[in-house]
Amino acid sequence: MAWGGRPRGHGAGAARRHSRDMWRRGFFDHVNPDGEDPFDRMRRAGLDFRAAGENLAEVLQHRAAELPPPIQMCDALSRNLPGELQTILANCLAHARRQFVDVYDRFPEPCRYLLEALAVVYRNDASARQQQLSPAARLQFHQEASGPTMQQLHAWLNQQLDEKLVEPNSALGGAIRYMLNHWEPLTLFLRQAGAPLDNNVCERALKKAILHRKNALFYKTPNGARVGDLFMSLIYTCQLNEANPLDYLTQLQRHAEAVAAQPQLWMPWNYRAALTEEASASGT
């Protein structure tokens, strides 16, 4: 069915299916008027539609067997899990918090209590970063400073349901049940050194791809899109390492021979050391 065509069938059900399909496929219906499934076309182009857990499982197969299981931070969707391969599961506290933010206008008092409790935990984590604590020291700090707050919060959440202070099937009840059902992975930071509170670092990284997505509509060829993706990844890697992307790319061009000879010395996180060493060797 082409964009703007009449939905097959009649009545509200057909209209809803038409609306759902347009939401799911967007402009791809417009560019595939011959009826070809756009996702089949995208798969032939090499795009991957597997779930996050399937992709993670493939990555973990290349991990050295003697290493301990890695910490996996994600939301609570089951398709994020890598099957039989073992990870130490941590769920995103920001996802749980967001459910209370979304219903704050309807349930201000209980939501305020939870948000203030989590604010204590986040302030403690910011303090640990400011002090540059080691993972072990951060763990101990959270156990002492955040542990009592989280214990009180856990008791409060149970009280809301046990004493029927909250309707279990309400939006607030659903947010509370989500936290209780996933309490162990949500509070891994109290038991495992190095466990993050949330997935915000990855969320911010994904926003780069989302911002890039609209620009990618104007690439003429798949190869042009791959080059654009490469530069997007490179620019964000520079930002993570507090390097100026323009300066980095400029220096790669200016020192092309040295880069070709020893590329491992010219990464965004160490190219400035290579510049310093080259300047010292030349006496400038």
N, C-alpha and C positions, 0 to 999 in steps of 0.2 A: 504494500500500500504506500503510495507516495504521500509526501507531506501535504496536508490539507484535503486528502481524499476522504470519502465517506467511510465510516466504519462498517465492517461486514456485520450483518445481522441488524436487529432493530431493538429499540428500547434502551432503558437506562444501563443494563448490563453491558451491552455492546459499547455504549458511550464511555463507560468507565474503563473497559478494556482498551479502547482507543486512546483515552487520556493517559492511561498507565504506560502503554507502549510508546507514546510520544515523549513522556517524561524520561523513560528508560533509554530511548535511542536518540532523542533530540534531532539534530540536523542530519544524522546518518540516514534517516528515512528520506530526506530530501535529496541526498546525493546518491541514493540507491533506488531509483524509481523502477528498476527492473525486478524488484522484489527479492533480490539476493540478501541473505542475512548479513548485516554489516559486521557482526561479530565474527562470522566465518571469514569474511574478507580480511579483518584485522588479524585473525589468527594466522592466516597464510602470510601476512606481512611480518610475522614473528613476534606479535604481542602476546603477553602471558596473562591468562585470566585465572590462574590458580589462586586458591585461598592462601592467606598469609602463612598458615601452619604448614602447608605443602611446600612453599618456598623456603621456609625456615628449615624444614626437614632436609631438604636438598643441601642447604648450606652446612648443616651440622654433620652431614655424612663426610665432609672434608675436614672436620675438626679432629685433631690428634686424640686418639683414644685415651692416652694417659692423663689428659687434662680433666679437671673436675667439671661437673655440669655447669653450664653458664646460667646466669640470671636472665630470665626472659620477662621483660616488662611489656604488658599489653592490657587491653580491656578484657572483659570476661567472656567474650564470644568463644565458643568451643572450637570454631574453625581456625583460631589463632594458634592452637596447640599442635606441636610437630609430631603427632602420632606416638609411635613407640619410643622415639628418641627422648632422652631424659633432659629436662631443664629444671631450674629452680624457679617456680612460677611466682611472679609478682604482678598484681593487678594495679591499674592506674587509679590513684587516689583522686586525681582531678576529675576523672570520669564519674566517680561516685559523688563527689562534691557537686558536680554540675547538675545532677538530678535534683538536688535541693535548691540550687540557685533557680532552676526552671520553675519551681512551684512556690518560690518565696512569697509572691504576691498573695497567694491563697492561704499559706500557712506561715505567716511571718515569725511567730514566736518560736515554734520548734525548729524552724530552719535557721533562725538566728543562733540558737544554742549550738547546733552542729557546726555552723560556719565559724563561730568564735572558737570552738574547740580545735578545729582543723587549722585555724589561723595560728594557734600556739605552736602546732607541729611545724608549720611552714616557717614561722619566725625562727624556731630552733634550727631548722635545716639551713636557713640563710646565715645564721650565726656560725654554724659548723663550717660553711664554705668560707666565710670571712676569716675564720681562724685557721683555715687550710688544714683541718683535721685529717688525719689518715682514716681510711675506711674503718679500722678497728676502733679508733678513738671516736669517730662519728657515731658508730654503733653504740658504744657505751654512753655517749652524751645523749643520744635519743632515748635509750633505755631509762636513763635517770630523769631527763627533762620532759620527754614526750610520753613515756610509758604510763605514768599515772593519769594523764589527760585522756589517753586512748582507752584505758580501763574504765574510767568514769563514763566515757562516751558509749562504750559497749554495753555497760549496765543500763544506761539511759535508753539506748535503742531497744533493748529487750523489754524494758519497762513499758515503752509506748505500745507494744503489741500485747504483752502479757496482761496488762491492766486495761486493755481495750481503750487506751487514750487516743488511739488513731485507728481509723477504719482501714483494715488491711488491704482492701481493694482500691483505696484511693490512690491518687498520685503520690502523696506523701508516704502512704503505706508501702507502695512499690519501691520507693527510694530507700526506705528503711530496710525492707527485705533484701534488696540488692546488697546493701552494705553487710548485713548479717550473714547472708549466704556466701559472701566472698571475703569474710573478715580475715582469714588467715593470709591469703595472698595480698590483701590490701595493707596488711600490717607487717609485711616481710621486713621492712626497714628496722623493725624492733628486734629481729632475730638473726639477720644475715648481714654481714659487713659488705658494704658497697651497694646494697639494694636501694634504688632510687624511690622517691615518693610517687612519682608519676611518669608519664610518657611525654611530657611537654617538649623535651629536646627533639624527639622524633616528630612530634606534631608540628613544631616550628620548621623542621626540615621539609616536611610534606607541603607546607604552605609555599615554599619556594617552587615546588613542582606545579602547584595549583596556579600560582602567578604566571608560571612559564607556559601553562597549558593553552591559554588564549592566544599567546603569540605563536604557538606551534601550529595553529590553524592555517597560517599563511606560508608554511614551508611548501615548496613545490615538489620536493622529492623526499623519499624516506631517508636518503643519505643526508640531505640537508637537515632533517629533523634529528638524526643521530648526532650530527656535529653540534647542533643547538643544545641537545641534552648534555653532551660532553662539556660544553662551556658552562652550562648551568651548574653541573656538578662541581666543576673546577672553581667557579666563583664562590660557591657556598663553602667549599673546603678552605679557600683562602679566608673567608670571613670567620670560620671556626678557629682558624689559627692566627687571627688578628693580623692578617697580611692584606695589603692593598691588591685587589685582583688586577687592576691595570698595571701597577708597578711590576707585579709578578710576571704577567705575560710579556711586558716590555723587556724585562731582564732575560727571559728565556730567549727572545729574539736576539738581543745584544750578545749573548754568550752561547750561541747555538752550538758551536764546536764543543765547548766544555759540557754542555747539557747532553750532547750525543755521546760523549766519551764516558760520562758518569752520571746518568740520569737520576740515580738514587740520591745524589747530593743536591738536587734541584727541585725538591718537592716544596709545596707551600709552607710546610713547617720547618724547613731547614735551608731554604735557598739563601736567606740573608747571611747565614754563617758561611756559605760558599762564596758569597760576594765579598765578605770581610776577608776570608782567607786569600782570595784571588787578588784583592787590593793590596794585602800585605806582601804577597809574593812579588807583585809588580812594583812595590815601593811607592805607591801613590796614596 
